[in-house]
Each structure stands twice: as C-alpha cells, then as structure tokens.
Amino acid sequence: MNKNDYQNAFSKIEPSQELLEAALSPKKTSDTRRGAHLGTILLAAAFAVVLLAGTAFAAVHFKWLNIGGAERIVEPTYDAEAIGKEEPISPEPQKLLSLEGEPSGSYIGFTLPESYLDGQDALNCRMLDKGLYQRYYRNPAPNNPDSPLLTVEIIYDANFLIRYPSEIVKEDVLNGMQTIWFKLECSADDRPQYCLFQRNEELACFGMIASTASFEEAEQVAKDICYQDTGIPIAQQKDALCYGFRLGWEPENMTLDSRTVMADRWYLANATLRDETLDLSSILLGENWVSQGDTMCNIGIWIKDDLSDMAPVKNGTVLKTGTICGHDAQWVLGYGGQSTIIQISFPEQQVQLCAQISCHGANPLTGEMEEVAAEEVYVKIAEKLLESAELIPVAIAEPAPTDFSPFAVG
C-alpha cells in the first residue's frame, strides 16, 4: 500500500503527515515496535473508514437478495417400483437464492436495440403487449453446444435453488440500479454462467441478465436495456390448491403393491403450506393393489387434478353412468376392451378420482398370460375403495424453490 492509498482511505479523518510517514516507514530503532503498532492501528482505522464508505474493502450488501443454506430442502425417497417415482438425476442442492421486494401492480417489459435481433431465438423469447419483451433469449448457433447464450428476464420475486458452486462476485450500482454480480462456477452443460441481478426500484421489479460468455456481455446489456411499464395489471395471486386423498377401507384379499404420497413430490414437499400441520406422507396420490391366483388382478387408484375436461378416458367406451357418494361417476371400458376404468368427477375442484381394474389369465391354448375382461368381483372392490375415499385439499402459500436455470428452454 502506498502513501496515496492511505491518503485516499483517510480522506475524511485527515491524519497528520507525520503519522502517515510513521506508518509507512517506521524507523529501525527501539521505536520500531511502536511504529509497527501505530501502523496496525492506522490499517484498522483505514479499514473501518472504507467499510463505511462502501468502496474496495467491503461490498455493499443489498438487502433484496439473500443467499442461505438449503438445509430445509427435502429430497424425497425415491422408489423406482412405486407409481410416478423416478430416480433423481440432479446434483444435491447447495444454496437458496431469493429475491424479495414489493412487486409492481402491473407487468413490466423492456426493449433492446435492434442489434440484439442477431442470433435471437424468437421461439424462446416471451413478449408482452406493445412489442415489449418479458424474456429475451439469444442462441446464435443452436446446433453448437458451445454456442454463447444470453437471457434477459423480468422477475418480481423468486426463490431459486442453486445446485452448483457459486459466488457473489461484486455488488455495485450499474446504470443507476443496484446490481449484484453472481457467478455459477459450472452448470448442467459444464460451463460457467455470469449473471447480473438488478433492482429497478422505480418500477418495482428485478432484471436478471445471464450470459455464458462473460460479465462484460451482461454489463453491456444492462446499459442497453430500457424498462417500461405496460400498465397491464397483474392478477392478485391466490393460494395454489393441490388435491390428494385418503382411503378409509382396504381390501383384505389383496396386497398393497405400491403407494405414492404427496411427500414424494418434490414441488409439494418443499412448498410452504397454508396449513403447516398437514402430514403430506399421509395424503395419497395413488395406490396399487394386486391379487394372485389363477387370474391375477390389479387395481390402481389415483387422482387427476387441475382438469378443465371431465370427459371419459380417450379411446374408451362409456359402459354406464351413475353416482358414487353423491358425485357423478362413469364406468368406462378401457382401450383394448378388457380393463374397466371408474371415474368420479368433482367439477368444482376440477378433479377426478379414478380406478382401473385390469385382470390377466392364462390362455387355455398357449398357457401364456394375457389380459382378460375385468372380473366383476374386482370391479366391486374398486367401487368400495372409491366410496371410502376422502378428497384432501392442500393449499400452497408459497411454491417450492425452482432450480436456477436461466437458459432453460421449451
């Protein structure tokens, strides 16, 4: 550190010239220890001054971005034999990154100079009215895995899950906005990602600019972007509702083969529930029951939610209609003309509870097992299972964090 550095650091407390000289060039005499001690004091004072000034020694901490541990993230126990369960393929979560602020009451868009049309992937851009981008995406060489990618997106608040090594490189003001330089050291395609998060305080939104090339490219975008308020109001967010079920009866002459519960679903297990006392491991999404004998029978019970169409199974034939526990039901001959499917409709909730009865028996000529018509006794068991079912609504107050993947497309 030279004399000018000290003078800049002490510009507000103005130490004497003698003190500076003593700190920078202590005498090699019996006063050396005292001079070194004085230098230590001055270094500590200089560090304190720079901390207050928010310059080179310490970055400004912008409170709207927070990074914490991912200890609360639940990785469900996967079982390849159970309904709907798959082996995890992503690295374990390392950090949670959140952007927090009072969102704008209307959608915010942005424009970029015409030069950004070169290499633009229009299919993966999102547009708002008046020709404004909500998301810009550039991929100049889609068939080249090393093609330099660039995205720009408006975000109102977010919780991101970080699965790769990362760091905050810098915090500063860029183009009049508080900006955080965030680097992902590697990613799913084994290359770094250079990201800028900007807080647009006037329009109450965040801009996220991400490049696989460099921070310099992202910084240039930050200088070129022009934010605009569309005036289009954002609909008030309501709690998301998911539905599961519980069964009040189990068949004695069949064996439970597999079960899927809400706790097995990553997006449910890591969401913030309105009722935090709910035990997701006790709320079913599906069950499978089997019976062995001369005829092997399988009964699967599952729930389908977020439906706008309550029509019968595609390629199926309705055998009859009726009610189960006061709700409209239909019995459908499934594709292939052997299995029977029972559907109970809950139009207000846009949900169906379904059961499929499939039976297999030995062909008397070949001895090979083949699908046969569903036996009536098992249709009755399926009806009784459905009669015992209780629909369980689960309100999600805050969705689970999403993987940080600014270049995801499709």
C-alpha positions as CSV (number, residue, x, y, z in Angstrom):
1,M,0.0,0.0,0.0
2,N,1.5,3.4,-0.9
3,K,1.1,6.8,0.5
4,N,-1.7,7.8,-1.9
5,D,-3.8,4.7,-0.9
6,Y,-3.5,5.8,2.8
7,Q,-4.4,9.4,2.0
8,N,-7.5,8.3,0.0
9,A,-8.6,6.0,2.8
10,F,-8.1,8.7,5.4
11,S,-9.7,11.5,3.3
12,K,-12.4,12.1,5.9
13,I,-10.3,11.9,9.1
14,E,-7.2,13.6,7.8
15,P,-4.3,12.1,9.8
16,S,-1.2,14.2,10.1
17,Q,1.7,13.8,7.7
18,E,3.9,12.6,10.5
19,L,1.6,9.8,11.3
20,L,1.4,8.7,7.7
21,E,5.2,8.7,7.5
22,A,5.5,6.7,10.7
23,A,3.1,4.1,9.5
24,L,4.6,3.7,6.0
25,S,8.3,3.9,7.0
26,P,8.8,3.0,10.7
27,K,12.4,3.6,12.0
28,K,14.6,0.6,12.6
29,T,15.4,1.5,16.2
30,S,13.9,0.9,19.5
31,D,10.8,2.7,18.2
32,T,10.2,0.1,15.5
33,R,7.8,-1.9,17.6
34,R,5.8,1.3,18.4
35,G,5.9,2.3,14.7
36,A,4.6,-1.1,13.7
37,H,1.9,-0.9,16.3
38,L,0.9,2.5,15.0
39,G,0.8,1.1,11.5
40,T,-1.6,-1.6,12.7
41,I,-3.9,1.0,14.2
42,L,-3.9,3.1,11.1
43,L,-4.6,0.0,8.9
44,A,-7.6,-0.9,11.2
45,A,-8.8,2.7,11.0
46,A,-8.4,2.8,7.3
47,F,-10.4,-0.5,7.0
48,A,-13.2,1.0,9.2
49,V,-13.3,4.1,7.0
50,V,-13.5,2.1,3.8
51,L,-16.2,-0.1,5.3
52,L,-18.3,3.0,6.0
53,A,-17.6,4.3,2.5
54,G,-18.6,1.0,0.9
55,T,-15.6,1.0,-1.5
56,A,-12.9,-1.5,-2.3
57,F,-12.5,-3.2,1.1
58,A,-16.1,-4.2,1.6
59,A,-19.1,-4.7,-0.8
60,V,-22.4,-3.0,-0.2
61,H,-25.0,-5.6,0.9
62,F,-28.2,-5.1,-1.0
63,K,-31.0,-6.5,1.3
64,W,-33.3,-7.5,-1.6
65,L,-31.1,-10.6,-2.5
66,N,-30.5,-13.3,0.1
67,I,-28.4,-16.4,-0.1
68,G,-28.9,-19.1,2.5
69,G,-28.3,-22.8,3.0
70,A,-30.5,-25.5,1.5
71,E,-30.9,-27.5,4.7
72,R,-34.7,-27.3,4.7
73,I,-34.9,-28.7,1.2
74,V,-36.4,-32.2,1.3
75,E,-35.2,-34.8,-1.2
76,P,-38.0,-37.4,-1.4
77,T,-37.0,-41.0,-1.0
78,Y,-37.4,-42.5,-4.5
79,D,-38.6,-46.0,-5.3
80,A,-38.5,-47.0,-8.9
81,E,-41.2,-49.6,-8.3
82,A,-43.7,-47.1,-7.0
83,I,-46.2,-45.1,-9.1
84,G,-44.8,-42.0,-10.6
85,K,-41.4,-42.1,-8.8
86,E,-38.2,-41.6,-10.6
87,E,-34.5,-41.6,-9.6
88,P,-33.1,-38.1,-9.0
89,I,-30.7,-37.0,-11.7
90,S,-29.7,-33.5,-10.5
91,P,-26.9,-32.7,-8.0
92,E,-27.8,-32.1,-4.4
93,P,-29.0,-28.6,-3.6
94,Q,-26.3,-26.3,-2.2
95,K,-27.9,-22.9,-1.6
96,L,-31.2,-21.0,-1.7
97,L,-31.2,-17.6,-3.5
98,S,-34.2,-15.4,-3.0
99,L,-35.2,-12.0,-4.5
100,E,-37.5,-10.1,-2.2
101,G,-39.5,-6.9,-2.7
102,E,-43.0,-5.5,-3.1
103,P,-44.0,-6.4,-6.6
104,S,-45.3,-4.0,-9.2
105,G,-49.0,-3.8,-9.7
106,S,-48.6,-4.1,-13.4
107,Y,-46.4,-6.1,-15.8
108,I,-43.1,-4.6,-16.7
109,G,-41.4,-5.1,-20.1
110,F,-38.3,-4.0,-21.8
111,T,-36.8,-3.1,-25.1
112,L,-33.3,-3.7,-26.5
113,P,-31.6,-2.2,-29.5
114,E,-32.1,-3.8,-33.0
115,S,-28.6,-5.3,-32.9
116,Y,-30.0,-7.9,-30.4
117,L,-32.1,-9.4,-33.2
118,D,-28.9,-11.1,-34.5
119,G,-28.9,-14.6,-33.0
120,Q,-32.2,-14.1,-31.2
121,D,-34.2,-17.3,-30.7
122,A,-37.7,-16.0,-31.1
123,L,-39.3,-19.3,-30.0
124,N,-37.8,-18.9,-26.6
125,C,-38.5,-15.2,-26.1
126,R,-41.6,-14.1,-24.4
127,M,-43.4,-10.9,-25.4
128,L,-45.9,-8.6,-23.8
129,D,-48.2,-6.0,-25.5
130,K,-46.7,-3.0,-27.3
131,G,-43.7,-5.0,-28.5
132,L,-42.1,-5.4,-25.1
133,Y,-40.0,-8.3,-24.1
134,Q,-40.8,-10.2,-20.9
135,R,-37.9,-12.5,-21.6
136,Y,-35.2,-12.2,-24.3
137,Y,-33.2,-15.3,-25.4
138,R,-30.2,-15.4,-27.8
139,N,-28.6,-18.5,-29.1
140,P,-26.6,-17.7,-32.3
141,A,-25.7,-21.3,-33.1
142,P,-28.4,-23.7,-31.8
143,N,-26.6,-26.8,-33.2
144,N,-23.4,-26.0,-31.4
145,P,-23.3,-27.0,-27.7
146,D,-20.8,-24.2,-27.1
147,S,-22.9,-21.5,-28.6
148,P,-22.8,-18.4,-26.3
149,L,-26.2,-18.0,-24.6
150,L,-27.8,-14.8,-23.4
151,T,-31.0,-14.3,-21.5
152,V,-32.7,-11.2,-20.1
153,E,-35.8,-11.6,-18.0
154,I,-38.1,-9.6,-15.7
155,I,-38.7,-11.1,-12.3
156,Y,-41.0,-9.8,-9.5
157,D,-39.8,-12.1,-6.7
158,A,-38.3,-15.6,-6.8
159,N,-36.8,-18.4,-4.8
160,F,-34.0,-20.2,-6.7
161,L,-32.3,-23.5,-5.8
162,I,-28.6,-23.5,-6.5
163,R,-27.2,-26.9,-7.3
164,Y,-23.7,-25.9,-8.4
165,P,-20.8,-24.0,-6.8
166,S,-21.5,-20.3,-7.0
167,E,-20.4,-16.9,-5.5
168,I,-21.4,-13.3,-5.3
169,V,-18.5,-11.5,-7.1
170,K,-19.5,-7.9,-6.7
171,E,-22.2,-5.5,-5.6
172,D,-22.4,-2.0,-7.0
173,V,-24.6,0.5,-8.9
174,L,-24.8,0.0,-12.6
175,N,-26.8,2.2,-15.0
176,G,-28.5,3.8,-11.9
177,M,-29.6,0.5,-10.4
178,Q,-28.3,-1.6,-7.5
179,T,-26.7,-4.6,-9.2
180,I,-25.3,-7.9,-8.0
181,W,-22.8,-9.9,-10.0
182,F,-23.4,-13.6,-9.4
183,K,-21.4,-16.4,-10.9
184,L,-22.3,-20.0,-11.2
185,E,-19.0,-21.8,-11.5
186,C,-20.4,-24.6,-13.6
187,S,-23.8,-25.9,-14.7
188,A,-25.6,-28.7,-16.3
189,D,-23.7,-28.2,-19.6
190,D,-20.4,-27.8,-17.7
191,R,-19.7,-24.1,-18.3
192,P,-19.9,-21.0,-16.1
193,Q,-22.8,-18.7,-16.1
194,Y,-22.3,-15.0,-15.5
195,C,-25.5,-13.3,-14.0
196,L,-26.5,-9.8,-13.1
197,F,-29.4,-9.2,-10.8
198,Q,-30.7,-5.6,-10.9
199,R,-33.3,-4.0,-8.7
200,N,-35.4,-1.5,-10.6
201,E,-36.8,0.4,-7.6
202,E,-38.9,2.8,-9.6
203,L,-40.8,0.0,-11.4
204,A,-40.7,-2.5,-8.5
205,C,-39.2,-5.4,-10.4
206,F,-35.9,-7.2,-10.9
207,G,-34.0,-7.7,-14.1
208,M,-32.0,-10.9,-14.5
209,I,-29.3,-10.8,-17.2
210,A,-27.4,-14.0,-17.7
211,S,-24.5,-14.8,-20.1
212,T,-22.4,-17.9,-20.7
213,A,-19.7,-15.6,-22.3
214,S,-18.7,-13.1,-19.7
215,F,-19.8,-10.5,-17.1
216,E,-18.8,-7.8,-19.7
217,E,-21.5,-9.0,-22.1
218,A,-24.1,-8.9,-19.3
219,E,-22.9,-5.4,-18.2
220,Q,-23.4,-4.2,-21.8
221,V,-27.0,-5.5,-21.8
222,A,-27.6,-3.6,-18.5
223,K,-26.5,-0.4,-20.3
224,D,-28.7,-1.1,-23.4
225,I,-31.9,-2.3,-21.7
226,C,-34.9,0.1,-21.4
227,Y,-37.6,-0.8,-18.9
228,Q,-41.3,0.1,-19.5
229,D,-44.5,-0.3,-17.5
230,T,-47.1,-1.9,-19.7
231,G,-50.0,-0.7,-17.5
232,I,-51.4,-4.2,-17.7
233,P,-52.5,-5.2,-14.1
234,I,-51.1,-8.3,-12.6
235,A,-53.8,-10.5,-11.2
236,Q,-53.8,-11.0,-7.5
237,Q,-52.1,-14.2,-6.6
238,K,-54.2,-16.8,-4.8
239,D,-53.1,-19.9,-2.9
240,A,-52.5,-22.7,-5.3
241,L,-54.6,-25.8,-4.5
242,C,-53.5,-29.3,-4.9
243,Y,-55.6,-32.4,-4.1
244,G,-54.8,-35.8,-2.7
245,F,-57.0,-38.3,-1.0
246,R,-57.2,-40.8,1.9
247,L,-58.8,-44.2,1.8
248,G,-61.0,-45.4,4.7
249,W,-61.0,-49.0,3.7
250,E,-58.6,-51.6,2.4
251,P,-59.4,-54.9,0.7
252,E,-58.4,-57.9,2.8
253,N,-57.9,-60.3,-0.1
254,M,-55.5,-58.1,-2.0
255,T,-51.9,-57.0,-1.4
256,L,-50.7,-53.4,-1.5
257,D,-48.1,-53.3,-4.2
258,S,-47.1,-49.6,-4.3
259,R,-48.1,-46.3,-3.0
260,T,-47.4,-42.6,-3.9
261,V,-48.0,-39.9,-1.4
262,M,-47.7,-36.1,-1.6
263,A,-44.4,-36.1,0.3
264,D,-42.9,-38.0,-2.7
265,R,-43.5,-35.0,-4.9
266,W,-40.6,-32.5,-4.7
267,Y,-42.7,-29.5,-5.6
268,L,-45.1,-30.3,-2.7
269,A,-42.6,-31.5,-0.1
270,N,-40.6,-28.2,-0.5
271,A,-43.6,-25.8,-0.7
272,T,-44.8,-23.6,2.2
273,L,-48.3,-24.9,3.0
274,R,-51.1,-22.7,4.4
275,D,-51.7,-25.4,6.9
276,E,-48.3,-26.4,8.2
277,T,-49.7,-29.2,10.3
278,L,-50.7,-31.3,7.3
279,D,-48.7,-34.5,7.0
280,L,-48.1,-35.0,3.3
281,S,-46.9,-38.5,3.9
282,S,-50.4,-39.5,4.8
283,I,-52.1,-38.0,1.8
284,L,-52.3,-40.3,-1.2
285,L,-51.8,-39.5,-4.9
286,G,-52.0,-43.2,-5.9
287,E,-52.2,-46.8,-4.7
288,N,-51.8,-50.1,-6.5
289,W,-53.4,-53.3,-5.2
290,V,-52.8,-56.8,-6.6
291,S,-54.3,-60.3,-6.2
292,Q,-52.6,-63.5,-7.2
293,G,-54.4,-66.7,-8.3
294,D,-55.5,-68.4,-11.4
295,T,-56.4,-64.9,-12.5
296,M,-54.1,-62.1,-11.5
297,C,-55.9,-58.8,-10.9
298,N,-54.5,-55.3,-10.4
299,I,-56.5,-52.3,-9.1
300,G,-54.9,-48.9,-9.4
301,I,-56.4,-45.9,-7.6
302,W,-55.2,-42.4,-8.5
303,I,-56.2,-38.7,-8.6
304,K,-56.1,-36.3,-11.6
305,D,-56.3,-32.7,-10.7
306,D,-56.2,-29.3,-12.5
307,L,-58.7,-30.6,-15.1
308,S,-60.8,-28.5,-17.4
309,D,-62.1,-31.5,-19.3
310,M,-64.1,-34.1,-17.3
311,A,-64.6,-36.3,-20.4
312,P,-64.1,-40.1,-20.4
313,V,-60.8,-41.7,-21.0
314,K,-59.7,-41.2,-24.6
315,N,-60.3,-44.2,-26.8
316,G,-62.6,-45.6,-24.2
317,T,-66.3,-46.6,-24.3
318,V,-68.7,-45.5,-21.6
319,L,-70.4,-48.6,-20.1
320,K,-72.7,-46.8,-17.7
321,T,-73.1,-43.6,-15.6
322,G,-74.2,-43.2,-12.1
323,T,-73.1,-41.7,-8.8
324,I,-70.6,-42.7,-6.0
325,C,-71.1,-40.9,-2.7
326,G,-73.2,-38.3,-4.4
327,H,-70.8,-37.5,-7.1
328,D,-71.2,-38.2,-10.8
329,A,-69.4,-41.3,-11.9
330,Q,-68.9,-43.2,-15.1
331,W,-67.7,-46.7,-15.9
332,V,-65.5,-46.9,-19.0
333,L,-64.3,-49.9,-21.0
334,G,-60.6,-49.0,-21.5
335,Y,-58.5,-49.2,-24.6
336,G,-58.2,-52.8,-25.8
337,G,-61.7,-53.7,-24.5
338,Q,-60.6,-55.5,-21.3
339,S,-59.8,-53.2,-18.4
340,T,-62.5,-51.3,-16.6
341,I,-62.0,-47.7,-15.5
342,I,-64.2,-45.9,-13.0
343,Q,-64.1,-42.1,-12.8
344,I,-65.6,-39.9,-10.1
345,S,-65.9,-36.2,-11.1
346,F,-65.5,-33.2,-8.9
347,P,-66.2,-30.3,-11.4
348,E,-65.9,-27.5,-8.8
349,Q,-62.4,-28.7,-7.8
350,Q,-61.5,-29.8,-11.4
351,V,-60.5,-33.2,-10.0
352,Q,-61.2,-36.8,-10.9
353,L,-60.7,-39.9,-8.7
354,C,-60.0,-42.8,-10.9
355,A,-59.7,-46.6,-10.6
356,Q,-58.6,-49.1,-13.2
357,I,-59.2,-52.8,-12.9
358,S,-57.0,-55.0,-15.0
359,C,-57.0,-58.8,-15.0
360,H,-54.7,-61.4,-16.6
361,G,-55.3,-65.1,-17.0
362,A,-53.6,-68.0,-18.8
363,N,-54.6,-68.6,-22.4
364,P,-56.0,-72.2,-22.4
365,L,-54.4,-72.9,-25.8
366,T,-50.9,-71.4,-25.2
367,G,-50.7,-71.2,-21.5
368,E,-49.4,-67.6,-21.7
369,M,-50.8,-64.9,-19.5
370,E,-52.9,-62.4,-21.4
371,E,-55.3,-59.6,-20.4
372,V,-58.9,-60.7,-19.9
373,A,-62.1,-58.9,-19.0
374,A,-62.1,-57.3,-15.6
375,E,-63.9,-59.7,-13.2
376,E,-67.0,-58.2,-11.5
377,V,-65.8,-59.0,-8.0
378,Y,-62.8,-56.8,-8.5
379,V,-64.9,-54.0,-10.0
380,K,-66.9,-54.1,-6.8
381,I,-63.7,-53.8,-4.7
382,A,-62.6,-50.8,-6.7
383,E,-66.0,-49.2,-6.2
384,K,-65.7,-49.8,-2.5
385,L,-62.3,-48.2,-2.4
386,L,-63.6,-45.2,-4.2
387,E,-66.6,-44.9,-1.9
388,S,-64.1,-44.8,1.1
389,A,-62.0,-42.1,-0.5
390,E,-61.8,-38.6,1.1
391,L,-60.7,-35.8,-1.0
392,I,-58.0,-33.7,0.7
393,P,-57.2,-30.1,-0.5
394,V,-53.7,-28.8,0.2
395,A,-53.2,-25.0,-0.1
396,I,-49.8,-23.8,-1.1
397,A,-49.0,-20.4,0.3
398,E,-45.5,-20.2,-1.3
399,P,-44.3,-22.6,-4.1
400,A,-41.2,-24.6,-3.8
401,P,-38.0,-23.1,-5.0
402,T,-37.2,-23.6,-8.6
403,D,-33.9,-24.7,-10.0
404,F,-31.8,-21.7,-11.1
405,S,-31.7,-22.3,-14.8
406,P,-31.8,-19.0,-16.7
407,F,-31.1,-20.7,-20.1
408,A,-33.8,-23.4,-19.8
409,V,-36.0,-23.5,-22.9
410,G,-39.1,-25.3,-24.0
